[in-house]
Amino acid sequence: GLCPDKYKRYSLQHSFCLPTCVSCAFYSKDVRYWLKNYILYQHNNLRNVVASGRSYGVDHVPRICLTVVTRIGCGYLFRKYTNVICNYGPRGNVEGEEIYKGGDICSACPANTCCGDGCKYHGLCKFGEPNLPEIFYCGFNGESDCR
């Protein structure tokens, strides 16, 4: 969904809000699990659309499925409803740009990525896990663009 302007950090195209939920009580672990599965589901759905030759809309989920997106963070607000707001970057999947390129599986993965039988998701390029805790706060990681 679209978020109010106050939630847009990277750019107008790089924030999204998940649908509100009346009965949800999110904790950071739940949000991570839900978001990971939501992105994976949408990613696979998009691959099927692209493979079929049908056109697709440029939406936030295809943008964050790209390997160029290296940061995603979500927060939640619980009052009458639970609202989850996410920001991600850097910018990726601009309308008119390719999402996927044709070719052999794993043939165009960047250096230092895992792809193939030894990886969790066979056929998808994946950067190695950074040696960081699962959850960290911007104040502790020293990144210059983390505010």
C-alpha positions in Angstrom: 0.0 0.0 0.0 1.0 3.6 -0.2 2.2 5.4 3.0 1.8 8.9 4.1 4.7 11.2 3.0 6.2 11.3 6.5 7.2 7.6 6.2 9.2 8.0 2.9 12.9 8.1 3.6 14.8 6.9 0.6 12.5 8.4 -2.0 8.8 8.4 -3.0 9.2 4.9 -4.4 10.9 3.3 -1.5 8.4 3.0 1.3 5.4 0.8 1.7 2.8 0.0 4.3 1.4 -3.4 4.9 -2.3 -3.7 5.3 -3.7 -2.9 8.7 -4.6 -5.8 11.0 -7.2 -5.5 13.7 -6.3 -8.7 15.7 -2.5 -8.7 15.1 0.1 -8.3 17.8 3.4 -8.0 16.0 6.8 -8.5 17.6 10.0 -7.9 15.7 10.5 -11.7 15.2 7.0 -12.0 13.8 7.4 -9.0 11.4 10.7 -10.5 10.1 9.2 -13.9 9.5 6.0 -12.5 7.9 7.9 -10.0 5.7 10.4 -12.7 4.5 7.7 -15.0 3.5 5.6 -12.3 1.9 8.6 -11.1 -0.2 9.5 -14.7 -1.2 5.8 -15.4 -2.3 5.7 -12.2 -4.3 9.1 -12.8 -5.8 8.0 -16.2 -7.1 4.7 -14.8 -8.4 6.6 -12.1 -10.3 9.0 -14.7 -11.8 6.0 -16.6 -13.1 4.5 -13.5 -14.7 7.8 -12.6 -16.3 8.3 -16.1 -17.6 4.9 -16.2 -19.2 5.5 -13.0 -21.1 2.6 -11.1 -19.5 3.1 -7.5 -18.4 3.4 -6.6 -14.7 3.0 -3.5 -12.7 6.0 -2.0 -10.9 5.2 -2.3 -7.3 7.1 -2.2 -4.1 7.6 -6.0 -3.7 9.3 -6.4 -7.1 11.5 -3.5 -6.2 12.7 -5.0 -2.9 13.2 -8.5 -4.5 16.2 -7.2 -6.4 19.7 -7.9 -5.2 20.5 -4.2 -5.3 18.3 -3.6 -2.3 20.6 -4.1 0.7 18.7 -2.5 3.5 15.1 -3.0 4.6 13.7 -1.9 7.9 10.2 -2.2 9.2 8.5 -0.7 12.2 5.0 -1.1 13.6 2.5 1.0 15.5 -0.3 -0.6 17.5 -3.3 1.4 18.5 -6.7 0.4 17.4 -5.1 -1.4 14.4 -1.5 -2.7 13.8 0.2 -0.8 11.0 3.6 -2.0 9.6 5.7 0.6 7.7 8.8 -0.4 5.8 11.6 1.5 4.1 14.1 0.0 1.8 17.0 1.0 -0.5 19.0 1.7 -2.4 16.7 2.4 -5.4 15.9 -0.5 -7.7 13.5 -1.7 -10.3 12.6 1.5 -12.0 9.7 1.3 -14.5 11.2 0.4 -17.9 14.2 -1.3 -16.5 14.6 -5.1 -16.6 13.8 -7.1 -13.5 15.3 -10.3 -14.7 17.7 -11.1 -17.5 17.6 -14.3 -19.6 20.4 -16.8 -19.3 21.6 -19.9 -17.5 20.8 -20.1 -13.8 23.5 -18.5 -11.7 25.5 -17.3 -14.7 25.3 -13.6 -13.9 25.6 -13.6 -10.1 27.9 -11.0 -8.6 31.2 -12.0 -7.0 31.0 -13.4 -3.5 27.4 -14.7 -3.8 26.0 -18.1 -3.3 23.9 -19.7 -6.0 23.3 -23.4 -6.7 22.8 -26.6 -4.8 24.7 -25.5 -1.7 22.5 -22.4 -1.2 19.2 -22.1 0.6 17.3 -21.0 -2.5 18.7 -22.9 -5.5 19.0 -20.6 -8.6 18.8 -17.3 -6.8 22.0 -15.2 -6.2 22.5 -14.5 -2.5 25.1 -12.5 -0.8 26.9 -14.1 2.1 25.4 -13.4 5.5 27.1 -10.5 7.1 28.4 -11.2 10.6 25.7 -9.0 12.3 23.0 -9.8 14.8 19.5 -10.5 13.3 18.2 -7.2 14.7 20.3 -4.1 15.1 19.6 -0.4 15.5 21.0 2.3 13.3 22.8 3.9 16.2 25.0 0.9 16.6 26.0 0.0 13.1 28.0 3.1 12.0 26.5 3.4 8.5 26.6 7.0 7.3 23.2 6.8 5.6 21.4 5.2 8.6 19.4 7.9 10.3 
